[in-house]
Amino acid sequence: MSQAPLLAGVVGNPIGHSRSPALHGHWLRRYGIAGHYIPIELRPEHFETGIRALPKLGFRGINVTIPYKETILSMADQVSDRASLIGAANTIMFREDGGIYADNTDGYGFISNLEHHAPAWSAKSGPALVLGAGGAAKAIVAAMVQAGAPEIRIANRTRNRAEALRERFGARVTVVDWNMAAGAMADTATIINTTSLGMDGQPPLNLTFEAAPKSALATDIVYAPLITPFLSRAAEAGLVTVDGLGMLLHQAAPGFQHWFGVRPDVDDDLRAAVLSA
Ligand code: ATR
C-alpha cells in the first residue's frame, strides 16, 4: 500500500506571483520525494477556517506570505523567539496535536545568503544602513541585531516607521533622514535595500555610493530584476554586491526540511529553476 503524499504549501493573497511552488517543486523532484507544495489563495474572511482545515487535509505545514504574516501569529499555539521578536511568521508547522507552531526564517535567509555569496562578510565588521522600515526591514533589522552589527542605521521615507523599529529593537538602532541616506553610508560594512524601489514596474532607488567604504557590501531584497539599479550603482562604486534571490531560497530551507524530512541544498540549479519559473 502506498503512503499518502506529504503536503505543504504557501498561503497568501494574491498568490499567483509566488516563486515558492517552483522552489519547493524543484527540491521535491531533486530528492525524489512523494510530496506536493501547493499555492493557496485565501480571502481574509476565509483565512482562519482555511488554515484550520489544512492539517485535517494532511498538510504538515505552510509558508505564509503577504498579507497574513502578522495575522497568523494570533492563531498560533506556539511562537519561536525570532518570530515573536519580529512580530510576524513565514513558516508554519502543524503539530501532531493539531496545534500551530509559527516561526520566521526571513532573517535566517537574509544572513545565510550573505554568508553563502560573500564568505568574508561579517555583520560585526561595522555599522549597517537599512533603507526602508516595512515588514522585510523588521526581519532584517532583527537578524542584524542578533548577528552582532555594532550599529544599525535605518532610513525610511516615512520616518516614524523607522522610529518604531528603533523602539522595537533598541539601543544599537539609530534613525537617519531618508534624504540623508547616502551620507549615512560612511564607515558602513553593510548597506541593505529593503524597500520595493527598483522592483520591476517601480521607480529605481537613486542613491550614490560615494560616501560608502569600498569594503562595504550592498544587498537588495528585490530579485526581479536580479540586478537592480541600486546594486549596479553599488558595483560601479566598487562595493561587493549580493542579489536578493538567495534570501528567498535560503529562507525556504528550514520549512522544507521540517515538512519533507530532507535538508535541501541551495545551489545554482535551484537559482536557475526559480528564475525560469
Ligand atoms: P514589505 O513588507 O515588503 O517590507 P511594506 O511594509 O509595504 O512592504 O514596506 C515597503 C517599504 O518600501 C517601506 O519602507 C516603504 O516606505 P514607507 O514606509 O515610507 O511607505 C518603502 N517604499 C515604497 N515605495 C517607496 C517610494 N516610492 N519611495 C521611498 N520608499 C518607498
Residues whose N, C-alpha, C, O or C-beta is under 5 A from the ligand:
A	BS01	ATR	G132 A133 G134 G135 A136 A137 N156 R157 T158 R161 T194 T195 S196
